[in-house]
Amino acid sequence: MVGRLRIDLDALAANYQAFREAAAPGSCAGVVKADGYGLGAIAVAGRLWREGCRQFFVASAAEGEALRAGLPKARIHVFEGAQPDTLERLLAYDLIPVLNHAAEADCWRAHAPGRPAAVQVDTGMQRLGFAWNGPFEALTGLHVTLLLTHLACADEPAHPLNGLQLERFAAARSAFPGVPVSIGNSAAILAGGGAGDLGRPGIGLYGGNPFPAMPNPMADV
């Protein structure tokens, strides 16, 4: 027996528009890592592009290379940052690394002067990113075009860590005047926790429930 999975791109488009409305006045990117959560990144991102999405996030430079083939004009951010063994791909396919620590910043500065970079700030997720309280000297001289963080408890809207992380991020962003920010994943956007200038819906974009303990808000989209 051969299994068959049907992908409803119209439903995907409706989900994206719902997130875009929830993220307003900010805009909305598309997280298409892991081959569009296993649904086919090229097909998914192509439909999102037709819906007006112009920025995308992937996990690795290899994923970025594959996506670039279908989206020659998109802004593609790479979560894994800048590594010596991925520099060639990042530069050749015009990918934007999400820098997570000083070594990555040094690598990008040395090999891609003037090229755009995003910066991840750790405000409480304790996974990746520069410390929210700095110092940020390691980023001196870089062309930072996006500042982002991730709310560790966004799927629990009443959790006190959400407010604390937003306060910490506000403090961190004061060191980057004028740089757009990205805060909200699927849960944070839908809970009204603030998407920033650029929302980053992932699992919710594909109809998954970003709130495990609550009914799926995407079910009625």
Disulfide bonds with the S-S distance in Angstrom:
none
